[in-house]
Amino acid sequence: MLRTLEITATISVTEAPFHNVYFGRSFELSLDCFVCERLGRTTFLTVGDERAVCTGDQAHGGRHFAPARVAGFDALTGQDRRSLQAVVQQWWAPFHDAKRNQGSKPLGTGWVRFDLHYQCPDNGQAAGQASIQSNQVQPVELTCKHCETVLAGSDQIPTIVERP
């Protein structure tokens, strides 16, 4: 069955001093994988790739390609906000995870992690990275690892919704 998930995330940006905070074009999503028949696998997705990569299970050979892809990706940059909407298509079939003795679910455990990138102007344009994810306690403050400036905050968790 082909499933379509819509994922949204929003952060508030302080931009004092200007760090050019933006969402990366790759993200991680927890999915139940019928290929390795394991629940809650971290799946890596990148805009433009034809397929995702599942972390798999060492007993089944570890990482492998997964039948999922980013079908849409729209990052919006405003004066004091950054928003992202991603559409993920995933082939899914029911299975039983023998290791956990549980059946699969279409949305699995349902968490997502987005990387945020920035440039620190106080440290010779040094690059940095932070992340937000849907299973974090909110609110979250993101700080520059170079100058300790608060870059952004998130008071709403990223959401994952299945499209009909």
N, C-alpha and C positions, 0 to 999 in steps of 0.2 A: 504494500500500500504506500503510495506517495503522500507524505505529510508535508505541510508548509507551516513553518513557525515564523512569527514576527517578533523580533526582539527590539526593545527600545531602552535607551539609557540617556540620562541628562545629568550634567554637572554644572555648577555655578563656578565661574572663573573669576579670581580676584585680579589677576594681571597687574599686580603692583610689586615689584617692577615687571615689565612685560617679559613673559617667558614663552609665548606662542604655544600654548597647550593645545594638543589635538589628539583625536582618536587614531589608533593604528588601524591598518587594514587586515589584521589577523586577530582572531579571538578564540577562546576556548569555550566549549559547551559540553555539559554532561548529558550523554545520551545512552540509552540501552542499545547495545550493538548486537544485531542478529548474526553478524559474521563470526565473531568470537564467542557469541552467546554469553555475554557478561553484562551485568547491570551497572549503570552509573559510570561508564567509561568516559574519561576526559577525551574529547574529540577536538582536534585542532582544525580550524577553518581559516582559509585565506581568500580574500576577494580575488576572483579571476581563476582560481584553481577548479578543475573539473571534479575533484573529489576531496574528501577530508582525510585526516589521519587519526586513527583510533589508537589509544595507548595500549590496548589489548591486554593480554594476560601472558606472563612468561611461560606458563604451561602450554599455551597455544601459539608460541612463536613471537610474542611481544607485539610491537607496533605493526599495523597493517592499514591498507587503504580502507576507507569507510564510505558507504553509499550516501554521502551528504555533500551539499555544496552551498555556497552563498549565491543566492539567486538575485538579490538586490541589496544595495548598500548605499545609504544616504547620510552623510555627516553634515550637519548644519552648524555654522559658526556664527554666533551673534556677539554683541559687545561684551556681555557678561555671562553667556551660557554657551555650552557645547551640547548638541543633541545628536543622537545616532539612531538610525532605524536600519536594522538588517533583516533580510528575509532569507531563511534557510529552508532548503528542500531536502528531505531525508526519506530514503526508502526504509520502511520498517515492516517487520513481520513478527508475530508473537513467538516467543521461545521461553524455555525454562532454564534459568541459571542454576546449574547443578551444584556449583560451589556454595552459593547462598541459599539454595533450595527455595527460590522464589521465581514467580513469573514476571515477564517483562511488562512495561507500561509504555504507552506511546510517548509520554513526556519524560520518562525516567525520573531521575531525582531533580532535574530541571534547574541547574544553576548555569550561569554564564559569567565569564570574566573578560573584560575589555582592558587592553593596555592603552595608556595615555602617554604620549611622548611630549617632550618640551626641550627648549634650549635655554640655558642659564646665561643671561647677559653679563653677570658679575664674575663669571669664571671662564672667560674666553670662549663663549658660545658652547660650553660643554653640554653634551646631550644627556638627557635623563629619561627615566621611565617610571611610571607609577601604574596602578591598576585599580579598577573598581569591579566588584562582583556582586551577584544577587544574593549570595549567602553570607554577606558581611553585615555586621550590626551597623545600623545607620544612626546618626550622621557620621560621615567619614571626612576627614581633612587630608588633603594630599599636599605634601611639602617637597620643595626642591632639595635633593640630596646634596647639592653643592653649597647653597647659601641659606638653607632653612626657611626660605620664604614660603608662606602658605600660598599655593598655586590655585587650588580649587577645592570645592566641597561638594559632597553629595548627600542629600537628605532623603532621596527616594531610591529604592533598589531598582536595578534594571529589571524589566519585565519580559516574560516569555509567554506568548499567547499562540495557540494553534489556530490557524485560519481555516475556515470551512472549505 
